[in-house]
Amino acid sequence: MICNQQIRLAKTSDALLIAKMSRDLIESGLGWSWTPSRVSREIKATNSNVILSLEGNQVIGFAVMKYLDDEATLNLFGVHPKHRRKGVGTRMLKWLEQTALISGNGVVYLETRLTNTEGRKFYTSMGYKVIQRIPGYYKGKETALRMAHDLWSDVVST
């Protein structure tokens, strides 16, 4: 478990680093869609949070969440492989979900590659359920699984 992990909102100066991490850790084999300019737009958007997880000065994780009327979409989520299974992803996702609840968003949606079994196990452990299979979602090449987590149900049941 990482004890000195900090989460902070990203700055526009972080856009290049986040984009490169996305390209290398998430978008492998698909081309580069989360470019620095796209990440920068999300950082500046009033209905998105772009966060970084840091250990000291080293970025070890990142995420992009967009907030809509009563739902949110986790558009991008990554943890550096050396830091996986240490609570980094759990802390980031809980931070984002708490923010979603405070913003009045009761359901969080995400898409993940069908082949991303490690990610799917993580999301399932965090309460997400597969709700749809989308062939060719990723550039016509790969199937995605759409997952959802009903945050309001969790609040009611606790």
N, C-alpha and C positions, 0 to 999 in steps of 0.2 A: 504494500500500500504506500502511495506517495503521501508524505506528511506535509510537505511544504508546497503543494500544488496551489497555484493561484489562478483564478479565472478573472478575466477583465474583458471589457468591450474592446474590439479592434479599432485601430485608427487607420486612416487612409494610407499611412506609411507602412502598414502591415499587409496591404493588399497583394503585393508581389509575392511575399513569403507564403501567404495562404493559397494563392493561385498555384504556385509551384508545388506545394504540398498536395493540393487537390489533384493536380496533373499526375504526380508521381504515385500517390497512395490510393486514389479513388478512381480516376479516369483512365487508368492504364489500359491501352488497347482501343480506346474510343476517340482519341483526339482530345483537344484541349478546349472545353467549353467554359470552364470557370477561369477565365482570363483575368489578369489584374484589373482591367477596366470594369468587368462585370462584378468582381468582388468589391471594388471601390464603390460602385453604384449601390450595392447592398449595404455597405457600411454607412453611406450617407442617407439611405432611405429611412423614412420615419416609421415605417411599419415592419422593420426587420431588426434583428439583433445579429451581429457577427461577433463571436466571442473567441478568445484564445485561452488555452490552458498553458500555464507556464510552470516550469520548475526552475527556480532562479530566473535567469534571463533567457532560458532556452524554451522555445515554443514546442510543446509536446502534443498539442491537440487544437482543434478548431471546429467551429460549427457556424452554420447560417440558418436562422429560423425566421420565417416570414409569418406575420400575424394578420389574419383576415378578420371578418366580422365576429364569428364565434368559433373559429377553428384556426389552427396554425399548421404550417408545413415545414418540416425539417428538410431543407434543401441540400444541405451539405454537412457532413459529419465525419471527422477523421481523427484518429489517434496514431501517433508515430508507433511503428511496430515494436520498438524497444520498450514502450511504455504501456502496452496493452496488458490487460488482466491485472492492473494495479489500482483500479478505481478511478482512473482519469476520465474515461467515457461516462461512467456512472455519475460522477460529480457534475460533468458538463451537462448531461441530459437532464438531470434533476434540476439544475439551475435554470435551464431553458423551459422546462415544464412548469416550474414555479412561476416564472415570468409570464408564461402563457395563461396560467390560472388567474394571476393578478390582473392581466389584461382582458379577462372575460372570455378566454378561449378554452373551450371544454374538450376539444378533440385535437390530437396531433396526428398528422399524416406524414408518411415518408415513402420513398421508393428505394428499393435496394436490388442489386443484381441477384438473379436467381442463383448464380454461382457463389454468391457471398454467404456461405454457410456460417462462417464465424460471426459476421455481422448480424445475420438473422437470429442466431442463438442469443446474442447480446440483446437485441431488441425484444425478443420474446421474453427473456428474463426480466426485462424492464416493463412488461405488461402489454407489449404490442402484439397484435394479431394480424395474420395475413388476411386481407379482405378481397384481394384481386390479383390476378396474374395478367400481365400485359406483355404479350409477345412483341418483339422488335422495338421495345420502348427506348432502348439505348442505341440511337443512330441506326435503327433498323437491324442491328446486329445481335442484341441480347435481350432476353426476357427480363422484365422487372417484376418484383412482387411489391404491391402496395400494401402497406401495413398501417394500422391505426391503433391509437391508445386513447381510450375514453377517460380523460382526467377527472371529469365530474363524477363518474361512477366510483373512482378511487376515493374521492373526498367524502362521498356519501357513505361508503362502506367502512370508513375508518372512524 
